[in-house]
């Protein structure tokens, strides 16, 4: 039987390896097809690869690009978003993804979604993305932002005519022909042979009433690029204006042959037929227009006013007013004063939609005040329909009439529900002070205080409420939470049991008691208690979250994620706590791209809530976007009010986002509330030091030492200050004093790091001595293992990592580092350890790289290519990964691609494998 089991296991392993090989071959074939512009064939092969393994990152990236090239915009967006979800580096897909959204008429997304933030992208990608964002801003009517983005693009790519061409279109849209002329001249100076530049030169001339100059420019554009569709359209229209209908007809015929799916050609044909008195032909051409535009979702055309106007006019000309209206209203939203508004108003009045008609006519008359017909239409609509003034919010209106504790409490509750916590605290405190019998405002205020890390004040509020409601289960349960937060486990259990006695079906105290069970080493009892709760209510978010936390503590990660996701699914529309828990879990598992996707649901519920803003900042930092993190934290600092706990957390994140000025401002607010707070003072020292004010930092640190001479914190801060100045000896002395006063792992590591600068062996000895007395200290043991590895002491490093692995057998970083050493030692066990690390943390770039390199060393090149392509897409700036991939590509017979990877790797800073990379490059020349 054991032999049969072994055979089955080997068979499964060989089957998996065969699948990997087959999938890799599908991808390579698709890549060749894509390079030959056989996009449909590439899509087929890529889908074949995904049927074998849906997690292949390179396949999703190439599928998105192939679908986009093949005209499937929605499919492309899905594939590219899946690549992002799986962890692709944003630089690899941001441009094609931006194109899919632009084609769908979603410019707002390009400007607001953090996926399209230029920060952190390579210069070339950033410049092209800035152009796309500029067009998006122009579509939204923000000319200033659009021009600013074009200036930024020009600064990055001064020889690129693209920004100047984009400015031409923007200037024309805003009625600035002179500025448009200057911009087109700049573009032509950079690219005199570019058809698009000559076409825009013609467009500018046309707008300035220079028809012959316009014709000459369109002619030149078509000489350079005979299939330039925009030039054909514009020249045909201009020829019609000049009453050269025969010439116009030739262009229209050519246009409809070259671009049969362009509705502009059909509309021009309808105009020519109508001018020639061929009504049936005109109607047929208008049908062609509507047949081309109606199947396209209106949202895709939302920012294409020319096409929208064509759809409206075509349906209007066919007498189909109901079908014309959506097109005309869409034009009106983009261009409120255009003629589309007047046409839309006439249709709206015929439908007795008086409010809409009034809105359309008022917008139109602001641009055309002398239009008598429109004024009459508006007057008629106003007589037929009365106008109602906008009413004020109920609570605010009532409070203007006179103060009321109940109304003030209602206002506080509504503010709290919308995430405006500081304003809510002000209203709730005023309400509770005026009438401490108010149950809902009192509970809400206690909850806010508890979330802010102030269980003492929360307890005071709750005890006041219990004087009036001694058997209220909710108040008792919240009191248990406050006691637990304060470290009083026995008092917490008593309060939870009292709450459960008051209401045996109350879920929260049962969950809290399960948490206490788990904390006291009884996980099975905790799980049993939670299962009983979920048997009564399987949508209990609180019990579901606790099940998730319990599964995570027990190392059951797939199960934990399912519970977190279920908790978020059952959350109400105004709840974001489960979403934050899910995001936190994904960040703990080092899955930042997935955390970013999960955060979207959270922000839609409470975009101004301080916890949401802080979570968004952490997600941005994890995704390498500190600028977005700083923006979220600045807003959070403004909204946090006097909440010192929140202010400290915000400041710590601001330092992580490398924004010392923001942290100093935030900590100043915290110190205004609690001037003597040691944690705030200590963090202020770090912020001052990071902000470049070492003198202020030292003064504050010495004051801390004077006030707390027996605590380590002040001496550690003085050590940090000395280390920042390169004063190694004083830093070591300060850290040694701190360690003597209050021995801790944190201080030890500071001391060891400072010592290593001049005496690496001495630093190792410090760690070894500590571990002799504290053998269970995993952090110190990892520091020792890393120190051995940095020194190239492979045998010692391996021993330390193996010892650490006994303490943390499921630690993927330890497994990864051990595998790296085993690769260097040519130990075949490296692949198994690398694969174990990858199974524990799938999608992490450096672990993928290790797994790929281990597979390469084991002769499994197809698997190596798959892993290393994935790692390179997630972290293209890692030269070691590019070298590993190049080696695998060279072995696979793809020398050109290998050379490109090596050249990119060697163009940056020196890395450990640089000599090997140069040697490999020499063999490929």
C-alpha positions in Angstrom: 0.0 0.0 0.0 2.8 2.4 0.9 4.4 1.8 -2.5 1.0 2.5 -4.3 0.7 5.7 -2.4 4.2 6.7 -3.4 3.4 5.9 -7.1 0.2 8.0 -6.8 2.1 10.9 -5.3 4.8 10.8 -8.0 2.2 10.5 -10.7 0.4 13.6 -9.4 3.8 15.5 -9.3 4.6 14.5 -12.9 1.1 15.5 -14.0 1.5 18.9 -12.4 4.9 19.4 -14.0 3.5 18.4 -17.4 0.6 20.9 -17.0 3.2 23.6 -16.2 5.1 22.8 -19.4 2.0 22.7 -21.5 0.8 26.0 -20.1 4.2 27.6 -20.7 4.2 26.5 -24.4 0.7 28.0 -24.9 2.1 31.3 -23.6 5.2 31.3 -25.7 3.1 30.5 -28.9 0.7 33.3 -28.0 3.6 35.7 -27.5 4.9 34.9 -31.0 1.4 35.4 -32.5 1.0 38.7 -30.7 4.4 39.9 -32.0 3.1 39.0 -35.5 -0.2 40.9 -34.9 -2.2 37.8 -34.9 -4.2 39.0 -31.9 -7.1 36.6 -32.3 -4.8 33.7 -32.4 -2.9 35.0 -29.4 -6.1 35.3 -27.4 -7.1 31.7 -28.1 -3.7 30.3 -27.0 -3.7 32.5 -23.8 -7.2 31.3 -22.9 -5.9 27.7 -23.4 -3.1 28.5 -20.9 -5.5 29.9 -18.4 -7.6 26.7 -18.6 -4.6 24.9 -17.1 -3.7 27.5 -14.5 -5.7 30.7 -13.9 -3.1 32.3 -11.7 -0.4 32.9 -14.4 0.4 36.5 -14.2 2.2 36.9 -17.6 -0.7 35.2 -19.3 -3.2 37.7 -17.9 -1.0 40.7 -18.9 -0.6 39.5 -22.5 -4.2 38.5 -22.7 -5.2 42.1 -21.8 -3.0 43.6 -24.4 -4.1 41.1 -27.1 -7.8 41.7 -26.3 -7.3 45.5 -26.5 -5.5 45.2 -29.8 -8.4 43.0 -31.0 -11.1 45.6 -30.1 -12.5 43.8 -27.0 -12.2 46.7 -24.5 -14.2 45.2 -21.7 -12.4 41.9 -21.9 -9.1 43.7 -21.9 -10.0 45.6 -18.8 -11.0 42.4 -17.0 -7.7 40.6 -17.9 -5.6 43.6 -16.9 -7.4 44.0 -13.6 -7.0 40.3 -12.9 -3.2 40.8 -13.5 -3.2 43.7 -11.0 -5.2 41.6 -8.5 -2.6 38.8 -8.8 0.2 41.3 -8.1 1.6 42.6 -11.4 3.7 45.7 -11.0 1.5 48.6 -12.0 4.0 49.9 -14.6 3.5 46.8 -16.7 -0.2 47.4 -17.3 -1.1 51.0 -16.4 -1.0 52.3 -20.0 -3.2 49.6 -21.7 -5.5 49.7 -18.7 -5.8 53.5 -19.0 -6.6 53.0 -22.7 -9.5 50.6 -21.9 -11.0 53.1 -19.5 -10.6 56.0 -21.9 -12.4 54.0 -24.6 -15.2 53.3 -22.1 -15.6 57.0 -21.3 -14.3 56.8 -17.7 -12.0 59.8 -17.4 -12.8 60.2 -13.7 -11.3 56.9 -12.9 -8.0 57.9 -14.6 -7.7 60.9 -12.4 -8.9 59.5 -9.1 -8.1 55.8 -9.0 -4.7 55.3 -7.3 -3.8 52.7 -9.9 -3.2 55.6 -12.3 -1.1 57.8 -10.0 2.1 58.7 -11.9 4.2 58.6 -8.8 6.5 55.6 -8.7 6.4 54.8 -12.4 9.4 54.8 -14.8 9.8 58.2 -16.6 8.7 56.9 -20.0 5.6 55.3 -18.7 4.8 58.3 -16.5 5.0 60.7 -19.5 2.6 58.6 -21.5 0.3 58.2 -18.5 0.3 62.0 -18.0 -1.0 62.4 -21.5 -3.8 60.1 -20.9 -4.7 61.8 -17.6 -4.5 65.2 -19.4 -7.1 64.0 -21.9 -9.2 62.8 -19.0 -9.1 66.1 -17.3 -10.0 67.9 -20.6 -13.0 65.5 -21.0 -14.1 66.5 -17.5 -13.8 70.2 -18.4 -10.8 70.9 -16.2 -8.5 72.8 -18.6 -6.2 74.0 -15.9 -5.4 70.5 -14.7 -5.1 69.2 -18.2 -2.5 71.9 -19.1 -0.6 71.2 -15.9 -0.4 67.5 -16.7 0.8 68.3 -20.2 3.6 70.5 -18.8 4.6 67.6 -16.5 4.7 65.3 -19.5 6.8 67.7 -21.5 9.3 68.0 -18.6 9.7 64.2 -18.8 9.8 63.9 -22.6 10.8 67.3 -24.1 11.3 65.8 -27.6 7.9 64.1 -27.7 5.4 66.0 -29.9 2.5 64.2 -28.1 2.0 66.8 -25.4 1.9 69.6 -27.9 -0.7 67.7 -30.1 -2.8 67.2 -27.0 -2.6 70.8 -26.2 -3.9 71.7 -29.7 -7.1 69.7 -29.1 -7.5 71.2 -25.6 -7.1 74.8 -26.9 -9.5 74.3 -29.7 -12.1 72.8 -27.4 -11.8 75.9 -25.2 -12.0 78.3 -28.1 -8.4 79.5 -28.0 -7.2 79.3 -31.7 -4.1 81.4 -31.2 -2.8 79.2 -28.4 -3.7 76.2 -30.5 -1.6 77.6 -33.4 1.4 78.0 -31.2 1.1 74.5 -29.9 0.8 73.0 -33.4 3.8 74.9 -34.6 5.8 73.4 -31.7 4.6 69.9 -32.6 5.6 70.4 -36.2 9.0 71.6 -35.3 9.6 68.4 -33.4 7.9 66.1 -35.9 7.6 67.7 -39.4 6.7 64.3 -41.0 3.8 63.4 -38.6 0.4 63.2 -40.3 -1.5 63.9 -37.0 0.4 67.2 -36.6 -0.6 68.4 -40.1 -4.2 67.3 -39.5 -4.3 69.4 -36.4 -2.7 72.3 -38.2 -5.6 72.1 -40.7 -8.1 72.0 -37.9 -6.6 75.1 -36.3 -6.7 76.9 -39.7 -10.3 75.8 -40.2 -11.3 77.2 -36.8 -9.7 80.5 -37.7 -11.6 80.9 -40.9 -8.7 80.0 -43.2 -10.3 77.3 -45.5 -7.5 77.1 -48.1 -4.8 76.8 -45.5 -6.8 74.1 -43.8 -7.3 72.2 -47.1 -3.5 72.4 -47.7 -2.8 70.9 -44.3 -5.3 68.1 -44.7 -3.8 67.3 -48.1 -0.3 67.1 -46.6 -1.6 64.8 -43.8 -3.1 62.4 -46.3 0.1 62.5 -48.4 2.0 61.3 -45.3 -0.6 58.9 -44.2 -3.3 58.1 -46.8 -5.5 56.2 -44.3 -5.6 59.1 -41.8 -9.3 59.0 -41.1 -9.7 62.3 -39.2 -8.1 64.2 -42.1 -10.5 62.5 -44.6 -13.5 63.5 -42.4 -12.4 67.0 -41.9 -11.5 67.6 -45.6 -14.8 66.2 -46.7 -16.7 68.5 -44.3 -14.7 71.5 -45.4 -15.3 70.7 -49.1 -19.0 70.6 -48.4 -18.8 74.0 -46.8 -17.0 75.3 -49.9 -19.8 73.7 -52.0 -17.4 71.4 -53.7 -19.8 68.5 -53.3 -18.3 66.3 -56.0 -14.9 66.4 -54.3 -16.5 65.9 -50.9 -18.3 62.8 -52.3 -15.0 61.3 -53.4 -13.6 61.7 -49.9 -16.7 60.3 -48.3 -16.7 57.3 -50.6 -13.1 56.7 -49.8 -13.8 57.2 -46.1 -16.6 54.7 -46.0 -14.4 52.2 -47.8 -11.4 52.7 -45.4 -13.4 53.0 -42.2 -16.8 51.4 -42.7 -17.5 51.5 -38.9 -16.9 55.2 -38.5 -20.4 56.9 -38.2 -19.0 60.2 -39.4 -18.7 58.9 -42.9 -22.4 57.8 -42.9 -23.6 61.1 -41.5 -21.6 63.1 -44.1 -23.2 60.8 -46.8 -26.7 61.6 -45.4 -25.9 65.4 -45.6 -24.7 65.0 -49.2 -27.8 62.9 -50.1 -30.1 65.5 -48.5 -28.4 68.4 -50.4 -28.9 66.4 -53.6 -32.6 65.8 -52.9 -32.2 62.0 -52.4 -34.4 61.7 -49.2 -34.4 57.8 -49.3 -30.6 57.8 -49.5 -30.3 60.3 -46.7 -32.6 58.2 -44.4 -30.6 55.1 -45.3 -27.4 56.8 -44.4 -28.9 58.1 -41.1 -29.9 54.5 -40.4 -26.3 53.5 -40.9 -25.3 56.1 -38.3 -27.7 54.9 -35.7 -26.9 51.3 -36.5 -23.2 52.0 -35.7 -23.8 54.1 -32.6 -26.8 52.5 -30.8 -25.0 49.2 -30.0 -22.2 51.1 -28.2 -23.0 51.7 -24.5 -23.8 55.3 -24.0 -21.2 55.5 -21.2 -18.5 54.7 -23.8 -19.4 57.8 -25.7 -20.0 60.0 -22.7 -17.0 62.2 -23.4 -17.1 62.1 -27.2 -19.5 65.0 -28.0 -19.1 64.7 -31.7 -20.3 61.1 -31.8 -23.1 61.9 -29.3 -24.3 64.8 -31.4 -24.3 62.6 -34.5 -26.4 60.0 -32.7 -28.9 62.7 -31.5 -29.1 64.4 -34.9 -29.5 61.1 -36.8 -32.4 60.0 -34.6 -33.9 63.5 -34.6 -33.7 63.5 -38.4 -35.4 60.1 -38.5 -38.2 61.5 -36.3 -37.1 59.2 -33.4 -37.2 61.8 -30.7 -37.2 59.4 -27.7 -34.0 57.8 -29.0 -32.4 61.1 -29.8 -32.9 62.5 -26.3 -30.3 60.4 -24.4 -27.6 61.4 -26.9 -28.6 65.1 -26.8 -28.7 65.1 -23.0 -25.2 63.5 -22.9 -23.9 66.3 -25.1 -25.6 68.8 -22.9 -23.9 67.5 -19.8 -20.5 68.1 -21.5 -21.5 71.3 -23.2 -24.3 72.9 -21.3 -24.7 75.9 -23.7 -24.7 74.0 -27.0 -27.5 73.7 -29.4 -28.1 70.1 -28.1 -29.7 71.7 -25.0 -32.3 73.5 -27.0 -33.1 70.4 -29.1 -33.3 68.3 -25.9 -35.6 70.9 -24.3 -38.0 70.7 -27.2 -38.2 66.9 -26.8 -38.6 67.1 -23.0 -41.4 69.6 -23.3 -43.2 67.2 -25.8 -42.9 64.5 -23.1 -44.2 66.9 -20.4 -40.9 66.6 -18.5 -41.0 70.2 -17.4 -38.2 70.2 -14.8 -35.7 68.7 -17.3 -36.9 71.2 -20.0 -36.4 74.1 -17.6 -32.9 72.9 -16.7 -32.0 72.5 -20.4 -33.3 75.9 -21.4 -31.7 77.8 -18.5 -28.3 76.2 -19.4 -28.8 77.1 -23.0 -29.9 80.7 -22.4 -26.8 81.4 -20.2 -24.8 81.1 -23.5 -27.5 82.4 -25.8 -29.5 85.1 -23.9 -30.9 86.6 -27.1 -32.5 83.5 -28.4 -36.2 84.5 -28.4 -37.6 81.0 -29.1 -35.7 79.5 -26.2 -36.9 82.3 -23.9 -40.5 81.7 -24.9 -40.1 78.0 -24.3 -38.7 78.6 -20.9 -41.4 81.0 -19.9 -44.1 78.5 -20.9 -42.4 75.8 -18.9 -42.2 78.0 -15.8 -45.9 78.9 -16.0 -46.8 75.2 -16.3 -44.6 74.0 -13.5 -44.0 75.5 -10.0 -40.5 75.5 -8.5 -39.9 74.1 -5.0 -37.0 75.6 -2.9 -34.5 73.2 -1.6 -35.2 72.2 2.0 -32.6 72.1 4.8 -31.6 68.9 6.7 -34.0 68.1 9.5 -31.6 68.2 12.4 -29.8 71.4 11.3 -33.1 73.2 10.6 -34.5 72.3 14.0 -31.3 73.4 15.8 -31.5 76.8 14.2 -34.9 77.2 15.9 -33.6 76.4 19.4 -31.2 74.1 21.3 -32.3 70.6 22.1 -30.3 67.8 23.7 -32.2 65.2 21.8 -31.8 66.9 18.4 -28.1 67.5 19.1 -27.7 63.8 19.8 -29.5 62.9 16.6 -27.1 65.2 14.7 -24.1 63.5 16.4 -25.4 60.1 15.5 -25.8 61.0 11.9 -22.4 62.6 11.7 -20.9 59.5 13.3 -22.6 57.2 10.8 -21.2 59.3 7.9 -17.6 59.0 9.3 -17.3 62.7 10.4 -16.0 61.6 13.8 -14.6 64.9 15.2 -17.8 66.8 14.5 -19.8 63.8 15.9 -17.8 63.9 19.2 -18.5 67.6 19.7 -22.3 67.1 19.2 -22.4 63.9 21.3 -20.5 65.4 24.2 -22.8 68.4 24.3 -25.8 66.2 24.1 -24.7 63.8 26.8 -23.6 66.6 29.1 -27.1 68.2 28.8 -28.9 64.9 29.3 -26.9 61.9 30.6 -29.9 59.6 30.3 -29.7 59.6 26.5 -28.8 56.0 25.7 -27.9 56.1 22.0 -25.7 59.2 22.2 -24.0 57.9 25.3 -23.2 54.4 23.8 -22.0 56.1 20.6 -19.7 58.4 22.6 -18.3 55.5 24.6 -17.6 53.5 21.5 -15.7 56.4 19.9 -13.6 56.8 23.0 -12.9 53.1 23.1 -11.9 53.1 19.4 -9.6 56.0 20.2 -7.7 53.9 22.8 -9.2 55.6 25.9 -10.9 52.8 27.9 -10.9 54.9 31.1 -13.2 57.6 29.6 -15.3 55.0 27.9 -15.8 53.2 31.3 -16.8 56.5 32.9 -19.5 57.1 30.3 -20.8 53.5 30.5 -21.0 53.5 34.3 -23.0 56.8 34.1 -25.4 55.0 31.8 -25.7 52.0 34.0 -27.0 54.2 36.8 -30.0 54.7 34.7 -30.1 51.4 32.8 -28.6 48.8 35.3 -29.6 45.7 33.3 -29.0 47.0 29.8 -27.2 44.2 27.9 -25.6 46.5 25.3 -24.1 48.8 27.9 -22.9 45.9 30.0 -21.3 44.3 26.9 -19.5 47.5 26.0 -18.3 47.8 29.6 -16.8 44.4 29.2 -14.9 45.6 26.1 -13.7 48.6 27.9 -12.4 46.5 30.8 -10.8 44.0 28.5 -9.0 46.9 26.6 -7.8 48.2 30.0 -6.3 44.7 30.8 -9.0 43.6 33.3 -9.8 40.2 31.9 -11.7 39.0 35.0 -13.8 42.2 35.1 -14.4 41.9 31.4 -15.7 38.3 31.7 -18.0 39.3 34.5 -19.5 42.1 32.5 -20.0 39.8 29.4 -21.7 37.2 31.5 -24.0 39.9 33.0 -24.8 41.1 29.5 -25.6 37.5 28.4 -27.8 37.0 31.5 -29.7 40.1 30.6 -30.2 38.9 27.0 -29.4 35.2 26.3 -29.6 35.7 22.5 -27.2 38.7 22.4 -24.4 37.7 20.0 -21.7 40.2 21.1 -21.0 38.9 24.6 -20.9 35.4 23.3 -18.3 36.4 20.8 -16.3 38.3 23.4 -16.4 35.3 25.7 -15.0 33.2 22.8 -12.2 35.7 22.4 -11.4 35.4 26.1 -11.4 31.6 25.7 -8.9 31.8 22.8 -6.7 34.3 24.8 -6.5 31.8 27.6 -5.3 28.9 25.4 -8.7 27.3 24.7 -9.1 27.6 20.9 -11.4 24.6 20.6 -13.8 26.0 23.2 -13.7 29.3 21.4 -14.5 27.7 18.1 -17.4 25.7 19.6 -18.9 28.8 21.2 -18.7 30.7 17.9 -20.2 27.8 15.9 -23.2 27.9 18.3 -23.6 31.6 17.5 -23.4 31.1 13.8 -25.9 28.2 14.0 -28.4 30.7 15.3 -27.4 33.5 12.8 -25.0 32.7 10.0 -24.9 36.4 9.0 -23.5 37.6 12.3 -20.6 39.8 11.2 -19.1 39.9 14.7 -19.0 36.1 15.0 -17.7 35.7 11.5 -14.9 38.1 12.1 -13.9 36.3 15.3 -13.9 33.0 13.4 -11.6 34.6 10.8 -9.2 35.8 13.6 -9.3 32.4 15.3 -8.5 30.6 12.0 -5.6 33.0 11.3 -4.1 32.5 14.8 -4.2 28.8 14.2 -2.4 29.1 10.8 -5.4 28.2 8.7 -5.0 31.0 6.2 -7.3 30.0 3.4 -10.1 29.4 5.9 -9.3 32.8 7.5 -9.6 34.7 4.3 -13.0 33.1 3.5 -14.2 34.2 6.9 -13.0 37.7 6.4 -14.6 37.9 3.0 -17.8 36.6 4.3 -17.8 39.2 7.1 -17.4 41.9 4.5 -20.2 40.5 2.4 -22.7 40.5 5.3 -21.7 44.0 6.4 -24.3 46.7 6.0 -24.0 49.6 3.5 -22.6 52.0 6.2 -20.2 49.6 7.8 -16.6 49.5 7.0 -15.0 47.7 9.9 -15.1 44.2 8.3 -13.6 45.7 5.1 -10.7 47.1 7.2 -10.2 43.7 8.8 -10.1 42.1 5.4 -7.6 44.7 4.1 -5.4 44.3 7.2 -5.4 40.5 6.7 -4.3 40.8 3.1 -1.6 43.2 4.1 -0.4 40.8 6.8 -0.2 38.2 4.1 1.8 40.5 1.8 -0.9 40.7 -0.9 -1.0 44.5 -1.5 -2.7 44.4 -4.9 -5.5 42.4 -3.5 -5.7 44.7 -0.5 -6.1 47.6 -2.8 -9.0 45.9 -4.5 -10.6 45.1 -1.2 -10.2 48.7 -0.1 -12.4 50.0 -2.9 -15.6 48.8 -1.2 -14.5 50.4 2.1 -14.0 53.8 0.6 -17.3 53.9 -1.1 -19.0 53.5 2.3 -17.2 56.2 4.3 -14.6 58.1 2.3 -14.1 60.7 5.1 -13.8 58.3 8.0 -10.4 58.5 9.7 -9.9 54.7 10.1 -10.7 54.3 6.4 -8.2 57.0 5.4 -5.5 55.5 7.6 -6.2 52.1 6.0 -6.0 53.6 2.5 -2.7 55.1 3.4 -1.3 51.7 4.5 -2.6 50.1 1.3 -0.9 52.9 -0.7 2.4 52.3 1.1 2.2 48.6 0.5 1.7 49.3 -3.2 4.7 51.6 -3.4 2.6 54.9 -3.7 3.7 57.2 -0.8 2.2 60.2 -2.5 -1.3 58.8 -2.3 -0.6 57.7 1.3 0.5 61.3 2.2 -2.7 62.7 0.7 -4.9 60.3 2.7 -3.1 61.0 5.9 -3.2 64.8 5.5 -7.0 64.5 5.3 -7.1 62.1 8.2 -5.0 64.4 10.4 -7.5 67.2 9.6 -10.5 65.1 10.5 -9.1 63.4 13.6 -9.7 66.4 15.9 -8.5 65.8 19.5 -8.3 62.0 19.2 -4.7 61.6 20.4 -4.6 57.9 19.7 -5.6 58.4 16.1 -3.2 61.3 15.8 -0.3 59.2 16.9 -1.2 56.4 14.5 -1.5 58.9 11.7 1.9 60.5 12.5 3.5 57.0 12.5 2.1 56.4 9.1 3.2 59.8 7.9 6.8 58.9 8.9 6.4 55.6 7.0 5.3 57.7 4.0 8.5 59.8 4.4 6.5 62.9 5.3 8.1 64.4 8.4 6.4 67.8 8.1 3.0 66.2 8.1 4.0 64.1 11.1 5.2 67.1 13.0 1.9 68.9 12.3 -0.1 65.9 13.5 2.0 65.4 16.6 1.7 69.1 17.4 -2.1 68.6 17.6 -1.6 65.6 19.8 0.7 67.5 22.2 -1.8 70.3 22.4 -4.2 67.7 23.9 -1.6 65.8 26.0 1.6 67.8 26.5 3.2 65.3 28.9 2.5 62.2 26.8 5.8 60.2 26.7 4.8 58.3 23.5 3.9 61.5 21.7 7.1 63.2 22.9 9.2 60.2 21.8 7.6 60.1 18.3 8.1 63.9 18.0 11.8 63.3 18.5 11.8 60.9 15.5 9.8 63.3 13.4 12.1 66.2 14.2 15.2 64.0 13.4 13.6 62.8 10.1 12.7 66.4 9.3 16.3 67.5 9.6 16.0 69.4 12.9 18.6 67.4 14.9 19.1 70.2 17.4 15.4 70.2 18.4 15.3 66.4 18.5 18.3 66.3 20.8 16.9 68.9 23.1 13.6 67.0 23.4 15.4 63.7 23.9 17.5 65.1 26.7 14.4 66.5 28.3 12.9 63.0 28.2 16.1 61.6 29.9 15.9 64.2 32.6 12.2 63.5 33.3 12.5 59.7 33.0 16.1 58.8 33.9 15.4 55.2 34.6 13.6 54.5 31.4 15.4 53.3 28.2 13.4 55.4 25.7 15.3 58.7 26.1 18.8 57.0 25.8 17.6 55.1 22.8 16.5 58.3 21.2 19.9 59.9 21.9 21.5 56.9 20.3 19.3 57.4 17.2 20.4 61.0 17.0 24.1 60.2 17.3 23.7 57.4 14.7 22.0 59.9 12.3 25.1 62.1 12.6 27.5 59.3 12.0 28.7 59.4 15.6 29.0 55.6 16.1 30.8 55.6 19.5 28.2 57.9 21.2 25.4 55.9 19.6 26.8 52.6 21.0 27.2 54.2 24.4 23.6 55.5 24.4 22.2 52.2 23.2 24.2 50.2 25.8 22.8 52.4 28.6 19.3 51.9 27.3 19.8 48.1 27.2 21.3 48.1 30.7 18.3 50.1 32.1 15.5 48.1 30.3 16.8 45.1 28.3 14.7 44.4 25.2 15.0 43.0 21.8 14.4 46.4 20.2 17.2 48.1 22.0 19.5 45.1 21.5 19.0 45.3 17.7 19.8 49.0 17.7 23.0 48.3 19.7 23.9 45.4 17.4 23.3 47.5 14.2 25.4 50.3 15.5 28.2 47.9 16.6 28.2 46.2 13.2 29.2 49.4 11.5 32.7 49.0 12.9 32.8 45.5 14.4 30.5 43.0 12.6 31.9 40.1 14.6 31.2 42.0 17.8 27.6 42.6 16.7 27.2 38.9 16.1 28.6 38.2 19.5 26.1 40.5 21.1 23.2 38.6 19.4 24.7 35.2 20.4 25.0 36.3 24.1 21.5 37.5 24.2 20.2 34.3 22.6 22.1 32.2 25.1 19.9 33.8 27.8 16.8 34.2 25.6 16.8 31.2 23.2 13.1 31.7 22.3 13.7 35.2 20.9 12.9 34.7 17.2 13.5 38.3 16.2 17.1 38.3 17.6 17.8 34.8 16.0 16.6 36.1 12.6 18.9 39.1 13.0 21.8 36.8 13.7 21.0 34.6 10.7 20.8 37.7 8.5 24.1 38.9 9.8 25.8 35.6 9.0 24.3 35.7 5.5 25.5 39.3 4.9 29.0 38.2 5.9 28.9 35.3 3.5 29.1 32.8 6.3 26.8 30.4 4.6 27.2 27.4 7.0 26.5 29.6 10.1 23.6 31.3 8.4 22.1 28.0 7.3 22.4 26.7 10.9 20.7 29.8 12.3 17.9 29.7 9.8 17.3 26.0 10.4 17.1 26.7 14.1 14.7 29.5 13.5 12.6 27.2 11.3 12.2 24.9 14.2 10.6 27.8 16.1 8.6 29.1 13.2 8.1 26.2 10.8 5.5 28.1 8.7 7.5 31.3 8.3 7.9 31.9 4.5 10.7 34.4 4.8 12.8 32.0 6.8 12.1 29.3 4.2 13.0 31.6 1.4 16.3 32.7 2.9 17.2 29.1 3.7 16.4 28.2 0.1 18.7 31.0 -1.1 21.6 29.6 0.9 20.9 26.1 -0.2 21.0 27.2 -3.8 24.4 28.7 -3.2 25.5 25.4 -1.6 24.0 23.5 -4.6 21.7 21.6 -2.2 18.7 20.0 -4.0 16.5 20.7 -1.0 16.4 24.4 -2.0 13.5 23.8 -4.4 11.3 22.2 -1.8 11.9 25.0 0.7 11.3 27.7 -1.9 8.0 26.0 -3.0 6.9 25.8 0.6 7.6 29.5 1.1 5.7 30.3 -2.1 2.7 28.2 -1.0 2.6 30.2 2.3 3.0 33.6 0.6 1.9 33.3 -3.1 2.6 36.2 -5.3 5.4 37.8 -3.3 8.0 38.9 -5.9 11.2 37.9 -4.1 9.8 34.6 -3.1 8.7 33.9 -6.6 12.2 34.8 -7.8 13.8 32.3 -5.4 11.3 29.6 -6.4 12.1 30.3 -10.1 15.8 30.3 -9.6 15.6 27.1 -7.6 13.6 25.5 -10.4 16.2 26.7 -12.9 19.0 25.1 -10.8 17.0 21.9 -10.6 16.7 21.8 -14.4 13.0 22.6 -14.5 13.3 25.5 -17.0 9.6 25.7 -18.0 8.6 26.1 -14.3 11.5 28.5 -13.8 10.3 30.7 -16.7 6.8 30.8 -15.4 7.9 31.8 -11.9 10.5 34.3 -13.0 8.2 36.0 -15.6 5.7 36.4 -12.8 8.3 37.8 -10.4 9.7 40.2 -13.0 6.2 41.6 -13.8 5.5 42.2 -10.1 8.8 43.9 -9.4 10.5 45.0 -12.6 13.0 47.1 -10.7 14.7 44.0 -9.2 17.9 43.4 -11.2 18.5 40.0 -9.6 15.2 38.8 -10.8 15.9 40.1 -14.3 19.2 38.2 -14.3 17.5 35.0 -13.2 14.9 35.4 -15.9 17.6 36.1 -18.5 19.3 32.9 -17.6 16.1 30.9 -18.1 15.3 32.7 -21.3 18.8 32.0 -22.7 18.4 28.3 -21.8 14.9 28.3 -23.6 16.5 29.7 -26.8 15.2 33.3 -26.5 18.5 35.2 -26.7 17.0 38.6 -27.8 14.6 38.7 -24.8 17.4 37.5 -22.5 19.7 40.3 -23.7 17.0 42.9 -23.1 16.5 41.7 -19.5 20.3 41.7 -18.8 20.8 45.1 -20.3 18.1 46.5 -18.2 19.4 44.8 -15.0 22.9 46.1 -15.6 21.8 49.7 -16.4 21.0 50.3 -12.7 22.9 50.0 -9.4 25.4 47.2 -8.9 23.9 44.0 -7.5 25.3 40.8 -6.1 25.0 38.8 -9.4 26.2 41.7 -11.7 29.4 39.9 -12.7 27.4 36.7 -13.6 25.0 38.8 -15.5 27.8 40.5 -17.6 29.3 37.1 -18.3 26.0 35.8 -19.5 25.5 38.8 -21.7 28.8 38.3 -23.4 27.7 34.8 -24.4 24.6 36.2 -26.1 26.3 38.8 -28.3 
